[in-house]
Amino acid sequence: NSAQAIRNYNTALQNLVKQYEQGFKNTSGGVIASIYTVFNDTFKEYFNNGEDASVLSKLDPTIKEIKRIVDGMLKISVPGRLSVLHLAVINGTQQVEENLINIKLIDNDPIVAMGATNKFLENMDFLEKSITALGTAISQDLK
């Protein structure tokens, strides 16, 4: 049953988010708001501390949680109709994770780090839009 598959998928996604959102700094605004908060707070501290790259290790817990969410999403059974949207969310999430990892390279490879910093906001926007599109499709299918 297609409707049941979508309900099961929706439940699996909700459970995944509940399972991992506690690992984020600010869950009141959701995972996306938390990623922005960690990014902004870390960079403020980085610049306020004379560009001390060790501060960027504060991105590690967020990177870890993002990876866990991606790993969890890869294990979810996805109804065919939602597979492209599901994949877009995974891709967007992985891009943000890669940006955060590359930003930490500021001392060793500043060009890669600056490029990742520039792409971070673009990739966060893509991720937000992908999540919204997936949520809209799920809501429409559950009506």
C-alpha positions as a Markdown table, in Angstrom:
| # | Residue | x | y | z |
|---|---|---|---|---|
| 1 | Asn | 0.0 | 0.0 | 0.0 |
| 2 | Ser | 1.5 | 3.3 | -1.2 |
| 3 | Ala | -0.1 | 5.4 | 1.6 |
| 4 | Gln | 1.1 | 3.0 | 4.3 |
| 5 | Ala | 4.6 | 3.1 | 2.8 |
| 6 | Ile | 4.6 | 6.9 | 3.0 |
| 7 | Arg | 3.3 | 6.8 | 6.6 |
| 8 | Asn | 6.1 | 4.4 | 7.5 |
| 9 | Tyr | 8.7 | 6.6 | 5.8 |
| 10 | Asn | 7.4 | 9.7 | 7.6 |
| 11 | Thr | 7.5 | 7.9 | 11.0 |
| 12 | Ala | 11.1 | 6.6 | 10.3 |
| 13 | Leu | 12.2 | 10.2 | 9.4 |
| 14 | Gln | 10.6 | 11.7 | 12.5 |
| 15 | Asn | 12.2 | 9.0 | 14.7 |
| 16 | Leu | 15.6 | 9.6 | 13.0 |
| 17 | Val | 15.4 | 13.4 | 13.7 |
| 18 | Lys | 14.3 | 12.9 | 17.3 |
| 19 | Gln | 17.1 | 10.4 | 17.8 |
| 20 | Tyr | 19.9 | 12.7 | 16.7 |
| 21 | Glu | 18.6 | 16.3 | 17.2 |
| 22 | Gln | 19.6 | 16.1 | 20.9 |
| 23 | Gly | 23.2 | 16.1 | 19.7 |
| 24 | Phe | 22.8 | 19.6 | 18.3 |
| 25 | Lys | 23.5 | 22.7 | 20.3 |
| 26 | Asn | 20.1 | 24.5 | 19.7 |
| 27 | Thr | 17.3 | 22.1 | 19.0 |
| 28 | Ser | 14.5 | 24.6 | 19.7 |
| 29 | Gly | 14.9 | 25.9 | 16.1 |
| 30 | Gly | 15.5 | 22.5 | 14.7 |
| 31 | Val | 18.6 | 21.0 | 13.2 |
| 32 | Ile | 19.1 | 23.6 | 10.5 |
| 33 | Ala | 19.0 | 26.5 | 13.0 |
| 34 | Ser | 21.4 | 24.6 | 15.2 |
| 35 | Ile | 23.9 | 24.2 | 12.4 |
| 36 | Tyr | 23.7 | 27.9 | 11.6 |
| 37 | Thr | 24.2 | 28.7 | 15.3 |
| 38 | Val | 27.2 | 26.5 | 15.7 |
| 39 | Phe | 28.7 | 27.8 | 12.5 |
| 40 | Asn | 28.2 | 31.5 | 13.5 |
| 41 | Asp | 29.3 | 31.0 | 17.1 |
| 42 | Thr | 32.4 | 29.1 | 16.1 |
| 43 | Phe | 33.4 | 31.7 | 13.6 |
| 44 | Lys | 32.9 | 34.6 | 16.0 |
| 45 | Glu | 35.1 | 32.9 | 18.5 |
| 46 | Tyr | 37.6 | 32.0 | 15.8 |
| 47 | Phe | 38.0 | 35.7 | 14.8 |
| 48 | Asn | 37.8 | 37.0 | 18.4 |
| 49 | Asn | 40.6 | 34.7 | 19.4 |
| 50 | Gly | 43.1 | 35.9 | 16.8 |
| 51 | Glu | 42.1 | 33.3 | 14.2 |
| 52 | Asp | 43.0 | 30.4 | 16.4 |
| 53 | Ala | 42.2 | 27.3 | 14.3 |
| 54 | Ser | 41.9 | 25.1 | 17.3 |
| 55 | Val | 38.5 | 26.8 | 18.0 |
| 56 | Leu | 37.2 | 25.1 | 14.8 |
| 57 | Ser | 37.2 | 21.8 | 16.6 |
| 58 | Lys | 33.9 | 23.0 | 18.1 |
| 59 | Leu | 32.5 | 22.0 | 14.7 |
| 60 | Asp | 33.3 | 18.4 | 15.4 |
| 61 | Pro | 30.2 | 17.4 | 17.4 |
| 62 | Thr | 28.0 | 19.0 | 14.6 |
| 63 | Ile | 29.9 | 17.2 | 11.9 |
| 64 | Lys | 29.5 | 13.9 | 13.8 |
| 65 | Glu | 25.7 | 14.4 | 14.2 |
| 66 | Ile | 25.3 | 15.3 | 10.6 |
| 67 | Lys | 27.1 | 12.1 | 9.5 |
| 68 | Arg | 24.9 | 10.1 | 11.8 |
| 69 | Ile | 21.8 | 11.6 | 10.3 |
| 70 | Val | 23.0 | 10.8 | 6.8 |
| 71 | Asp | 23.9 | 7.3 | 7.8 |
| 72 | Gly | 20.4 | 6.9 | 9.2 |
| 73 | Met | 18.8 | 8.3 | 6.1 |
| 74 | Leu | 20.6 | 5.8 | 4.0 |
| 75 | Lys | 19.0 | 3.0 | 6.0 |
| 76 | Ile | 15.4 | 4.2 | 5.6 |
| 77 | Ser | 13.2 | 2.4 | 3.1 |
| 78 | Val | 12.0 | 5.2 | 0.8 |
| 79 | Pro | 8.8 | 5.0 | -1.3 |
| 80 | Gly | 9.7 | 5.4 | -5.0 |
| 81 | Arg | 7.8 | 8.6 | -5.4 |
| 82 | Leu | 9.9 | 10.3 | -2.7 |
| 83 | Ser | 13.3 | 8.9 | -3.7 |
| 84 | Val | 14.5 | 11.9 | -5.6 |
| 85 | Leu | 13.5 | 14.3 | -2.8 |
| 86 | His | 15.1 | 12.0 | -0.2 |
| 87 | Leu | 18.3 | 11.8 | -2.2 |
| 88 | Ala | 18.3 | 15.7 | -2.4 |
| 89 | Val | 18.2 | 15.9 | 1.4 |
| 90 | Ile | 21.0 | 13.4 | 1.7 |
| 91 | Asn | 23.1 | 15.2 | -0.9 |
| 92 | Gly | 22.5 | 18.6 | 0.7 |
| 93 | Thr | 23.3 | 17.2 | 4.2 |
| 94 | Gln | 26.5 | 15.6 | 2.9 |
| 95 | Gln | 27.5 | 18.9 | 1.2 |
| 96 | Val | 27.1 | 20.8 | 4.5 |
| 97 | Glu | 29.1 | 18.1 | 6.3 |
| 98 | Glu | 31.9 | 18.4 | 3.7 |
| 99 | Asn | 31.9 | 22.2 | 4.0 |
| 100 | Leu | 32.3 | 22.0 | 7.8 |
| 101 | Ile | 35.1 | 19.5 | 7.5 |
| 102 | Asn | 36.9 | 21.6 | 4.9 |
| 103 | Ile | 36.5 | 24.8 | 6.9 |
| 104 | Lys | 38.6 | 23.2 | 9.6 |
| 105 | Leu | 41.5 | 23.0 | 7.1 |
| 106 | Ile | 42.1 | 26.8 | 7.5 |
| 107 | Asp | 45.7 | 26.4 | 8.7 |
| 108 | Asn | 46.7 | 23.7 | 6.2 |
| 109 | Asp | 44.7 | 24.6 | 3.1 |
| 110 | Pro | 43.2 | 28.1 | 3.4 |
| 111 | Ile | 41.9 | 28.1 | -0.2 |
| 112 | Val | 39.9 | 25.0 | 0.4 |
| 113 | Ala | 38.7 | 26.3 | 3.7 |
| 114 | Met | 37.6 | 29.7 | 2.3 |
| 115 | Gly | 35.9 | 28.0 | -0.6 |
| 116 | Ala | 34.0 | 25.8 | 1.8 |
| 117 | Thr | 33.0 | 28.8 | 3.9 |
| 118 | Asn | 31.7 | 30.5 | 0.7 |
| 119 | Lys | 29.7 | 27.4 | -0.3 |
| 120 | Phe | 28.4 | 26.7 | 3.2 |
| 121 | Leu | 25.5 | 29.2 | 3.0 |
| 122 | Glu | 24.6 | 28.1 | -0.5 |
| 123 | Asn | 24.5 | 24.5 | 0.6 |
| 124 | Met | 22.5 | 25.3 | 3.7 |
| 125 | Asp | 20.0 | 27.1 | 1.5 |
| 126 | Phe | 19.8 | 24.0 | -0.8 |
| 127 | Leu | 19.4 | 21.7 | 2.2 |
| 128 | Glu | 16.6 | 23.8 | 3.7 |
| 129 | Lys | 14.8 | 23.9 | 0.3 |
| 130 | Ser | 15.2 | 20.1 | -0.1 |
| 131 | Ile | 13.8 | 19.5 | 3.4 |
| 132 | Thr | 10.9 | 21.7 | 2.7 |
| 133 | Ala | 10.2 | 20.0 | -0.6 |
| 134 | Leu | 10.3 | 16.6 | 1.0 |
| 135 | Gly | 8.1 | 17.7 | 3.8 |
| 136 | Thr | 5.6 | 19.2 | 1.4 |
| 137 | Ala | 5.5 | 16.0 | -0.7 |
| 138 | Ile | 5.0 | 13.9 | 2.4 |
| 139 | Ser | 2.2 | 16.1 | 3.7 |
| 140 | Gln | 0.4 | 16.1 | 0.4 |
| 141 | Asp | 0.6 | 12.3 | 0.1 |
| 142 | Leu | -0.7 | 11.9 | 3.7 |
| 143 | Lys | -3.8 | 13.9 | 3.0 |
